[in-house]
Amino acid sequence: MAHALRVQVWRVWRPDVHGVRILVLDGQDRVLLVRHSYGSDKWTPPGGGMRRSEDPLLAGARELREETGCRLIEPRVLQISDENLHGSSNAVRIVVGRTGDEPRADGREIIEVRFFALDALPAHMPAGLARRVQAWAAQIT
């Protein structure tokens, strides 16, 4: 319900939003993807909003820990992607890194979390995201 209200506010006020998307690989070079309990049920990398003046690397580590229980090792900002978020401008920092931890869904925001081989990504992803995930991952390995 809070998510639906937030979407309506964004459509009216069109605030500038800042977020992070975390592309994290494990020791086998598999990428971590999640499915949310709200919005789309498609597989995506973990991520979320940045707090005011928050460092993107700290935001990425925080979001990854909150959503999956994993620690982010050797993070770096790969790029900034300007995305439309319900009519608002969303400047998303693509944070890349690694983890040695076994993920677990938080059971609230995230309903499923899993590592996928880069050549066997799930079909149920947003259009074009699999290609971008593979390109981002190529810059980590």
DRENPA-3360 file (N, C-alpha, C; in nm, 2 decimals, always signed):
BEGIN
1 = MAHALRVQ = +0.08/-0.12/+0.00/+0.00/+0.00/+0.00/+0.09/+0.13/+0.00 ~ +0.19/+0.13/+0.08/+0.29/+0.24/+0.08/+0.35/+0.26/-0.05 ~ +0.38/+0.15/-0.12/+0.44/+0.16/-0.25/+0.35/+0.23/-0.35 ~ +0.22/+0.19/-0.35/+0.12/+0.25/-0.44/+0.10/+0.40/-0.41 ~ +0.10/+0.44/-0.29/+0.09/+0.58/-0.25/+0.22/+0.66/-0.30 ~ +0.33/+0.60/-0.28/+0.46/+0.66/-0.33/+0.45/+0.68/-0.48 ~ +0.41/+0.59/-0.55/+0.40/+0.60/-0.70/+0.31/+0.72/-0.74 ~ +0.19/+0.73/-0.67/+0.10/+0.84/-0.70/+0.17/+0.98/-0.67;
9 = VWRVWRPD = +0.24/+0.99/-0.56/+0.31/+1.11/-0.52/+0.41/+1.15/-0.63 ~ +0.49/+1.04/-0.67/+0.59/+1.07/-0.78/+0.53/+1.12/-0.91 ~ +0.41/+1.06/-0.94/+0.35/+1.10/-1.07/+0.30/+1.24/-1.06 ~ +0.26/+1.29/-0.95/+0.22/+1.43/-0.94/+0.33/+1.53/-0.92 ~ +0.42/+1.50/-0.82/+0.53/+1.60/-0.79/+0.65/+1.58/-0.87 ~ +0.68/+1.46/-0.93/+0.79/+1.44/-1.02/+0.92/+1.48/-0.95 ~ +0.95/+1.43/-0.83/+1.08/+1.46/-0.77/+1.20/+1.40/-0.83 ~ +1.32/+1.46/-0.81/+1.44/+1.39/-0.86/+1.47/+1.29/-0.75;
17 = VHGVRILV = +1.49/+1.16/-0.80/+1.52/+1.05/-0.71/+1.66/+1.00/-0.74 ~ +1.73/+0.96/-0.63/+1.86/+0.90/-0.64/+1.86/+0.76/-0.58 ~ +1.92/+0.67/-0.66/+1.92/+0.53/-0.61/+2.04/+0.46/-0.65 ~ +2.05/+0.33/-0.61/+2.16/+0.24/-0.64/+2.10/+0.11/-0.69 ~ +2.17/+0.05/-0.78/+2.14/-0.09/-0.82/+2.28/-0.16/-0.80 ~ +2.27/-0.28/-0.73/+2.39/-0.35/-0.70/+2.41/-0.47/-0.78 ~ +2.52/-0.47/-0.86/+2.55/-0.59/-0.94/+2.66/-0.66/-0.86 ~ +2.63/-0.78/-0.80/+2.72/-0.85/-0.72/+2.74/-0.99/-0.77;
25 = LDGQDRVL = +2.87/-1.03/-0.78/+2.90/-1.16/-0.82/+2.96/-1.25/-0.71 ~ +2.94/-1.38/-0.71/+2.99/-1.47/-0.61/+3.13/-1.52/-0.67 ~ +3.18/-1.62/-0.60/+3.31/-1.67/-0.63/+3.31/-1.75/-0.76 ~ +3.19/-1.79/-0.81/+3.17/-1.86/-0.94/+3.13/-1.77/-1.05 ~ +3.14/-1.64/-1.03/+3.10/-1.54/-1.12/+2.95/-1.55/-1.16 ~ +2.87/-1.59/-1.06/+2.73/-1.58/-1.08/+2.68/-1.45/-1.03 ~ +2.57/-1.40/-1.09/+2.51/-1.27/-1.05/+2.39/-1.29/-0.95 ~ +2.38/-1.21/-0.85/+2.27/-1.21/-0.76/+2.15/-1.13/-0.81;
33 = LVRHSYGS = +2.04/-1.20/-0.81/+1.91/-1.13/-0.85/+1.81/-1.16/-0.75 ~ +1.71/-1.06/-0.74/+1.60/-1.07/-0.64/+1.47/-1.05/-0.71 ~ +1.36/-1.10/-0.64/+1.22/-1.07/-0.68/+1.16/-1.00/-0.56 ~ +1.09/-0.88/-0.59/+1.03/-0.80/-0.48/+0.89/-0.85/-0.45 ~ +0.85/-0.81/-0.33/+0.71/-0.85/-0.28/+0.61/-0.75/-0.33 ~ +0.65/-0.64/-0.40/+0.57/-0.53/-0.45/+0.61/-0.50/-0.59 ~ +0.52/-0.43/-0.66/+0.55/-0.39/-0.80/+0.57/-0.51/-0.89 ~ +0.66/-0.51/-0.97/+0.69/-0.61/-1.07/+0.74/-0.74/-1.00;
41 = DKWTPPGG = +0.70/-0.85/-1.05/+0.76/-0.98/-0.99/+0.87/-1.03/-1.07 ~ +0.93/-0.95/-1.15/+1.05/-0.99/-1.24/+1.18/-0.99/-1.16 ~ +1.27/-1.07/-1.21/+1.41/-1.07/-1.14/+1.49/-0.95/-1.18 ~ +1.55/-0.89/-1.08/+1.63/-0.77/-1.10/+1.75/-0.77/-1.00 ~ +1.85/-0.70/-1.03/+1.96/-0.69/-0.92/+1.90/-0.61/-0.80 ~ +1.95/-0.64/-0.68/+1.91/-0.56/-0.56/+1.94/-0.42/-0.58 ~ +1.86/-0.34/-0.50/+1.89/-0.19/-0.51/+1.78/-0.12/-0.43 ~ +1.79/+0.01/-0.43/+1.70/+0.10/-0.36/+1.74/+0.24/-0.36;
49 = GMRRSEDP = +1.67/+0.32/-0.28/+1.69/+0.46/-0.28/+1.81/+0.50/-0.19 ~ +1.87/+0.61/-0.22/+1.98/+0.67/-0.15/+1.93/+0.77/-0.05 ~ +1.98/+0.78/+0.07/+1.95/+0.88/+0.16/+2.02/+1.01/+0.12 ~ +1.96/+1.12/+0.16/+2.02/+1.25/+0.13/+2.17/+1.26/+0.16 ~ +2.25/+1.29/+0.07/+2.40/+1.30/+0.08/+2.47/+1.17/+0.11 ~ +2.40/+1.06/+0.09/+2.46/+0.93/+0.12/+2.56/+0.89/+0.01 ~ +2.67/+0.84/+0.05/+2.77/+0.79/-0.05/+2.71/+0.67/-0.12 ~ +2.72/+0.66/-0.26/+2.66/+0.55/-0.33/+2.72/+0.41/-0.29;
57 = LLAGAREL = +2.85/+0.41/-0.25/+2.90/+0.28/-0.21/+2.85/+0.23/-0.08 ~ +2.83/+0.33/+0.01/+2.76/+0.29/+0.14/+2.62/+0.25/+0.12 ~ +2.55/+0.33/+0.03/+2.41/+0.30/+0.00/+2.40/+0.16/-0.06 ~ +2.49/+0.12/-0.15/+2.48/-0.01/-0.21/+2.51/-0.12/-0.11 ~ +2.61/-0.10/-0.03/+2.63/-0.20/+0.08/+2.51/-0.22/+0.17 ~ +2.45/-0.10/+0.21/+2.34/-0.10/+0.30/+2.22/-0.18/+0.24 ~ +2.19/-0.14/+0.11/+2.07/-0.21/+0.04/+2.10/-0.36/+0.02 ~ +2.22/-0.39/-0.02/+2.25/-0.53/-0.04/+2.23/-0.61/+0.10;
65 = REETGCRL = +2.28/-0.56/+0.21/+2.27/-0.62/+0.34/+2.13/-0.63/+0.38 ~ +2.05/-0.52/+0.36/+1.91/-0.52/+0.41/+1.83/-0.62/+0.33 ~ +1.85/-0.63/+0.20/+1.76/-0.72/+0.12/+1.81/-0.86/+0.11 ~ +1.94/-0.89/+0.12/+1.99/-1.03/+0.10/+2.07/-1.08/+0.21 ~ +2.11/-1.00/+0.31/+2.20/-1.04/+0.41/+2.35/-1.05/+0.37 ~ +2.38/-1.02/+0.25/+2.52/-1.03/+0.20/+2.60/-0.90/+0.22 ~ +2.73/-0.92/+0.24/+2.82/-0.81/+0.25/+2.88/-0.78/+0.11 ~ +2.90/-0.66/+0.08/+2.95/-0.61/-0.05/+3.10/-0.59/-0.04;
73 = IEPRVLQI = +3.18/-0.67/-0.12/+3.33/-0.66/-0.11/+3.38/-0.59/-0.23 ~ +3.48/-0.50/-0.21/+3.54/-0.42/-0.32/+3.44/-0.35/-0.41 ~ +3.35/-0.27/-0.35/+3.25/-0.21/-0.44/+3.32/-0.09/-0.51 ~ +3.26/-0.06/-0.63/+3.29/+0.06/-0.70/+3.17/+0.10/-0.78 ~ +3.16/+0.23/-0.81/+3.05/+0.28/-0.90/+3.09/+0.26/-1.04 ~ +3.01/+0.19/-1.12/+3.05/+0.16/-1.26/+3.00/+0.27/-1.35 ~ +2.88/+0.32/-1.32/+2.82/+0.43/-1.40/+2.69/+0.48/-1.34 ~ +2.64/+0.59/-1.39/+2.51/+0.65/-1.35/+2.42/+0.63/-1.46;
81 = SDENLHGS = +2.30/+0.57/-1.43/+2.20/+0.55/-1.54/+2.08/+0.63/-1.50 ~ +2.04/+0.72/-1.60/+1.92/+0.80/-1.58/+1.80/+0.72/-1.62 ~ +1.71/+0.69/-1.53/+1.59/+0.61/-1.56/+1.46/+0.68/-1.52 ~ +1.36/+0.65/-1.59/+1.22/+0.70/-1.55/+1.16/+0.62/-1.44 ~ +1.12/+0.68/-1.33/+1.06/+0.61/-1.23/+0.92/+0.67/-1.20 ~ +0.82/+0.61/-1.26/+0.68/+0.66/-1.25/+0.67/+0.81/-1.27 ~ +0.74/+0.86/-1.38/+0.74/+1.00/-1.42/+0.84/+1.09/-1.35 ~ +0.92/+1.03/-1.26/+1.03/+1.11/-1.19/+1.16/+1.07/-1.25;
89 = SNAVRIVV = +1.25/+1.16/-1.25/+1.39/+1.13/-1.29/+1.46/+1.06/-1.18 ~ +1.52/+0.94/-1.21/+1.58/+0.86/-1.12/+1.73/+0.83/-1.16 ~ +1.82/+0.90/-1.09/+1.97/+0.88/-1.12/+2.02/+0.76/-1.04 ~ +2.03/+0.65/-1.11/+2.07/+0.52/-1.05/+2.22/+0.50/-1.06 ~ +2.29/+0.49/-0.95/+2.43/+0.45/-0.95/+2.44/+0.30/-0.96 ~ +2.51/+0.25/-1.06/+2.53/+0.11/-1.08/+2.66/+0.08/-1.00 ~ +2.64/+0.01/-0.88/+2.75/-0.03/-0.79/+2.78/-0.18/-0.82 ~ +2.90/-0.21/-0.84/+2.94/-0.34/-0.87/+3.04/-0.39/-0.76;
97 = GRTGDEPR = +3.04/-0.52/-0.74/+3.13/-0.58/-0.64/+3.11/-0.73/-0.63 ~ +3.16/-0.78/-0.52/+3.15/-0.93/-0.50/+3.10/-0.96/-0.36 ~ +3.06/-1.08/-0.34/+3.03/-1.13/-0.21/+3.07/-1.27/-0.19 ~ +3.10/-1.31/-0.07/+3.13/-1.45/-0.04/+3.02/-1.51/+0.04 ~ +2.91/-1.44/+0.07/+2.80/-1.48/+0.15/+2.69/-1.55/+0.08 ~ +2.62/-1.63/+0.15/+2.50/-1.70/+0.10/+2.38/-1.61/+0.12 ~ +2.31/-1.57/+0.01/+2.19/-1.48/+0.03/+2.07/-1.54/+0.09 ~ +1.99/-1.46/+0.15/+1.86/-1.50/+0.20/+1.77/-1.38/+0.18;
105 = ADGREIIE = +1.65/-1.41/+0.14/+1.54/-1.30/+0.12/+1.51/-1.25/+0.26 ~ +1.48/-1.12/+0.27/+1.45/-1.05/+0.39/+1.31/-1.09/+0.44 ~ +1.23/-1.15/+0.35/+1.09/-1.19/+0.38/+0.99/-1.08/+0.39 ~ +1.03/-0.96/+0.37/+0.94/-0.84/+0.38/+0.94/-0.78/+0.24 ~ +1.05/-0.72/+0.20/+1.06/-0.65/+0.07/+1.10/-0.75/-0.04 ~ +1.18/-0.85/-0.01/+1.23/-0.95/-0.11/+1.17/-1.08/-0.08 ~ +1.11/-1.14/-0.18/+1.05/-1.28/-0.16/+1.13/-1.39/-0.21 ~ +1.23/-1.36/-0.30/+1.32/-1.46/-0.35/+1.45/-1.40/-0.39;
113 = VRFFALDA = +1.56/-1.47/-0.37/+1.69/-1.42/-0.40/+1.77/-1.55/-0.44 ~ +1.85/-1.53/-0.55/+1.93/-1.64/-0.60/+2.04/-1.59/-0.69 ~ +2.15/-1.67/-0.70/+2.26/-1.65/-0.79/+2.22/-1.72/-0.92 ~ +2.26/-1.65/-1.03/+2.24/-1.71/-1.17/+2.37/-1.70/-1.25 ~ +2.40/-1.80/-1.32/+2.51/-1.80/-1.42/+2.48/-1.69/-1.52 ~ +2.58/-1.62/-1.56/+2.55/-1.51/-1.66/+2.50/-1.56/-1.79 ~ +2.53/-1.68/-1.83/+2.48/-1.74/-1.95/+2.34/-1.81/-1.93 ~ +2.29/-1.80/-1.81/+2.16/-1.87/-1.78/+2.07/-1.78/-1.70;
121 = LPAHMPAG = +2.06/-1.65/-1.73/+1.98/-1.56/-1.66/+1.83/-1.60/-1.68 ~ +1.74/-1.57/-1.58/+1.60/-1.60/-1.60/+1.54/-1.53/-1.71 ~ +1.44/-1.59/-1.77/+1.37/-1.53/-1.88/+1.28/-1.41/-1.83 ~ +1.23/-1.43/-1.70/+1.14/-1.33/-1.64/+1.21/-1.21/-1.58 ~ +1.27/-1.13/-1.67/+1.34/-1.01/-1.63/+1.28/-0.89/-1.72 ~ +1.30/-0.77/-1.67/+1.25/-0.66/-1.75/+1.33/-0.66/-1.89 ~ +1.26/-0.61/-1.99/+1.31/-0.60/-2.12/+1.45/-0.54/-2.13 ~ +1.55/-0.60/-2.19/+1.68/-0.55/-2.20/+1.77/-0.56/-2.08;
129 = LARRVQAW = +1.72/-0.59/-1.97/+1.80/-0.60/-1.84/+1.90/-0.71/-1.85 ~ +1.87/-0.82/-1.90/+1.97/-0.93/-1.90/+2.09/-0.89/-1.98 ~ +2.08/-0.82/-2.09/+2.19/-0.77/-2.17/+2.27/-0.67/-2.09 ~ +2.21/-0.58/-2.02/+2.28/-0.48/-1.94/+2.35/-0.55/-1.82 ~ +2.29/-0.65/-1.76/+2.35/-0.72/-1.65/+2.48/-0.79/-1.70 ~ +2.47/-0.85/-1.81/+2.59/-0.92/-1.87/+2.70/-0.82/-1.90 ~ +2.67/-0.71/-1.96/+2.77/-0.60/-1.99/+2.83/-0.55/-1.86 ~ +2.75/-0.52/-1.76/+2.80/-0.47/-1.63/+2.90/-0.58/-1.57;
137 = AAQIT = +2.85/-0.70/-1.57/+2.93/-0.81/-1.51/+3.06/-0.83/-1.58 ~ +3.07/-0.81/-1.71/+3.19/-0.82/-1.79/+3.30/-0.72/-1.74 ~ +3.25/-0.61/-1.68/+3.34/-0.51/-1.63/+3.39/-0.54/-1.48 ~ +3.34/-0.64/-1.42/+3.38/-0.68/-1.29/+3.49/-0.79/-1.30 ~ +3.46/-0.89/-1.39/+3.55/-1.00/-1.40/+3.68/-0.97/-1.47;
% end
